Amino acid sequence: MKLSVKIEKATTKDFNEIYEIEIMSYETPWPKEMFVMDYLFNGKSEYFVARWMKKVIGFIGLWDEGDKLHIVNIAVHPDYRKKGVGKKLIEFAIKKAKKAHKNEIYLEVRKTNKIAQALYSKLGFEIREELENYYNNNENGYLMRKVINEYFRN
């Protein structure tokens, strides 16, 4: 069953729920302080939440990098996975990149995270390079990108 979620800009009130989702989703989660610092002090950072029945069930963190939009973090509460929430968050980011006339949108993903890679591929992202020892546990990752401006394709 696909959920009808509302995606909106995160507020400081959302960060406890965001962090709960982060620690349930990742073996090596970002430290809570990193979220707070990024949210409060990084002028190029924006966080959005997916709400269902007023509950935060997913989030996405974006960095504006000039002609690129970088998805720095995305996670969905384990109870709400495989219901289209992650897809909606990524589609939201793609629309945001198009509206802002970005050339590309990109992200990093663990080499072992085949489910996420399949979703990103389905939404037009392509593996551009392997990132050796990218994660805290020395796991390799992939840099995946989606071209927004066709003139930028190379």
C-alpha positions as CSV (number, residue, x, y, z in Angstrom):
1,M,0.0,0.0,0.0
2,K,1.4,3.4,-1.0
3,L,1.1,6.1,1.5
4,S,-0.1,9.6,0.8
5,V,2.5,11.7,2.5
6,K,3.0,15.4,2.8
7,I,6.6,16.7,2.3
8,E,7.5,19.9,4.0
9,K,10.4,21.8,5.3
10,A,11.7,20.4,8.6
11,T,11.6,22.5,11.8
12,T,13.7,22.2,14.9
13,K,10.7,20.4,16.5
14,D,11.2,17.6,13.9
15,F,14.8,16.8,14.8
16,N,14.1,14.2,17.5
17,E,12.0,12.2,15.1
18,I,14.5,12.7,12.3
19,Y,17.3,11.4,14.6
20,E,15.2,8.4,15.7
21,I,14.8,7.4,12.1
22,E,18.5,8.0,11.4
23,I,19.6,5.6,14.2
24,M,17.1,3.0,13.2
25,S,18.2,3.2,9.6
26,Y,22.0,3.2,9.6
27,E,24.7,1.0,11.2
28,T,26.8,4.1,11.7
29,P,24.4,7.0,12.0
30,W,25.4,10.7,11.8
31,P,25.9,12.1,15.3
32,K,22.9,14.2,16.5
33,E,25.2,17.2,16.8
34,M,26.1,16.9,13.1
35,F,22.4,17.2,12.2
36,V,21.9,20.2,14.4
37,M,25.0,22.0,13.2
38,D,24.1,21.3,9.6
39,Y,20.6,22.5,10.0
40,L,21.3,25.6,12.1
41,F,24.7,26.8,10.7
42,N,25.0,25.5,7.1
43,G,23.3,28.1,4.9
44,K,23.4,25.7,2.0
45,S,21.6,22.9,3.8
46,E,17.9,22.2,3.9
47,Y,16.0,19.3,5.5
48,F,12.5,18.1,4.5
49,V,10.3,15.6,6.2
50,A,7.6,13.2,5.0
51,R,4.6,13.3,7.2
52,W,1.8,10.8,7.4
53,M,-1.0,11.6,9.9
54,K,1.2,14.3,11.5
55,K,4.0,11.9,12.2
56,V,7.5,12.2,10.7
57,I,8.1,8.9,8.8
58,G,11.0,10.0,6.6
59,F,13.4,12.8,5.8
60,I,15.8,14.0,3.3
61,G,18.8,16.4,3.7
62,L,19.9,18.5,0.7
63,W,22.9,20.8,0.1
64,D,22.8,23.5,-2.5
65,E,26.2,23.3,-4.3
66,G,25.8,25.9,-7.0
67,D,24.9,24.1,-10.2
68,K,24.3,20.8,-8.3
69,L,22.0,19.6,-5.6
70,H,23.5,17.0,-3.2
71,I,21.3,14.5,-1.3
72,V,23.4,14.1,1.8
73,N,21.0,12.0,3.8
74,I,17.7,10.2,3.3
75,A,15.9,7.7,5.5
76,V,12.5,6.2,6.1
77,H,11.2,4.8,9.4
78,P,11.4,1.0,9.2
79,D,7.7,0.6,9.8
80,Y,6.9,2.7,6.6
81,R,9.4,1.3,4.1
82,K,8.3,-0.2,0.8
83,K,5.3,2.2,0.8
84,G,6.7,4.7,-1.7
85,V,7.9,7.2,0.9
86,G,11.6,7.1,-0.2
87,K,10.5,7.5,-3.8
88,K,8.4,10.5,-3.0
89,L,11.3,12.1,-1.1
90,I,13.7,11.6,-4.1
91,E,11.1,12.8,-6.6
92,F,10.6,15.9,-4.4
93,A,14.4,16.6,-4.5
94,I,14.5,16.1,-8.3
95,K,11.6,18.6,-8.7
96,K,13.4,21.0,-6.4
97,A,16.6,20.7,-8.5
98,K,14.7,21.3,-11.8
99,K,12.9,24.3,-10.4
100,A,16.2,25.8,-9.2
101,H,17.8,25.1,-12.7
102,K,20.5,22.8,-11.4
103,N,22.6,20.8,-13.8
104,E,22.6,17.7,-11.7
105,I,21.5,16.0,-8.5
106,Y,23.7,13.4,-6.8
107,L,24.1,11.2,-3.8
108,E,26.3,8.6,-2.3
109,V,25.0,5.1,-1.5
110,R,26.6,2.0,0.1
111,K,27.8,-0.6,-2.5
112,T,25.8,-3.2,-0.5
113,N,22.6,-1.2,-0.5
114,K,21.1,-2.8,-3.6
115,I,17.5,-1.8,-2.7
116,A,18.4,1.9,-2.6
117,Q,20.5,1.6,-5.8
118,A,17.5,0.0,-7.6
119,L,15.3,2.9,-6.5
120,Y,17.8,5.6,-7.5
121,S,18.4,3.9,-10.9
122,K,14.6,3.7,-11.5
123,L,14.4,7.4,-10.9
124,G,17.2,8.1,-13.5
125,F,20.4,8.1,-11.3
126,E,23.5,6.5,-12.8
127,I,26.5,5.1,-11.0
128,R,29.4,7.5,-11.8
129,E,32.2,6.2,-9.7
130,E,33.1,3.8,-6.9
131,L,34.1,5.5,-3.6
132,E,36.7,3.3,-1.8
133,N,36.4,3.1,2.0
134,Y,33.8,5.9,1.9
135,Y,31.9,4.8,5.0
136,N,33.0,4.7,8.7
137,N,33.3,0.9,8.5
138,N,35.5,1.2,5.4
139,E,32.7,0.0,3.2
140,N,32.8,1.2,-0.4
141,G,30.1,3.3,-1.9
142,Y,28.9,4.6,-5.2
143,L,28.4,8.2,-6.3
144,M,25.2,8.3,-8.3
145,R,24.0,11.2,-10.3
146,K,21.0,12.3,-12.3
147,V,21.5,14.9,-15.0
148,I,18.9,17.6,-14.9
149,N,20.2,19.9,-17.6
150,E,20.8,17.8,-20.8
151,Y,23.5,20.3,-22.0
152,F,25.5,19.3,-19.0
153,R,25.6,15.5,-19.9
154,N,29.1,14.1,-20.3
